[in-house]
């Protein structure tokens, strides 16, 4: 081959590469490096997608939680408004007959209930309690309804037909404050729910306890005014 002829045949290239194996090794390493960078780029893209998916999931979870908190706040506000209306109603009662009617007729409307009754223990009840509109039961039966607690929330079980004209889907039974004198002490407020989910354990205990305390104090005021 002349000095001025720079053309290479296939045989020349093969012979040259055989004589320089380090060139093939270098090319192989460059190829591996290129593939590694490419794969690393692909991994980054996949990881970004995973992070984005997790971020969207977390955003949905937080949005649902915030909506749940807003719903709970709105529900609590509604319940306290109902309690306020009930308090005004009991304060407006001028006699025990009106008080009993407030329990039986107005409380179910205010709290969207199927029914409401105020039970006095037979041992300490007013002489004309039933004539006034109160329900009278032995103290042992009232204690059974309360399930030996200050408040019971849940299924009406066998107590519904006894307390109301029709079986209750669910029931709340709250003892009136035991710090007050008889016949308030030992009495209980019974509420009938419209559905099985109207009263659940751990739900609304503060509201219902406050309602029972308001009824107890207002009833005491009416008794002392007789």
Secondary structure by P-SEA (a helix, b strand, c coil): cccccccccaaaaaaaaaacaaaaaaaaaaaaaaaaaaaaaaaaaaaaaaaaaaaaaaaaaaaaaaaaaaaaaaaaaaaaaaaaaaaaaaaacccaaaaaaaaaccccccccccbbbbbbbcccccccccccbbbbbcaaaaaaaaccccccccccccccccccccccccbbbbbcccccccccccbbbbbbbccccccccccaaaaaaaaaaaaaaaaaaaaaac
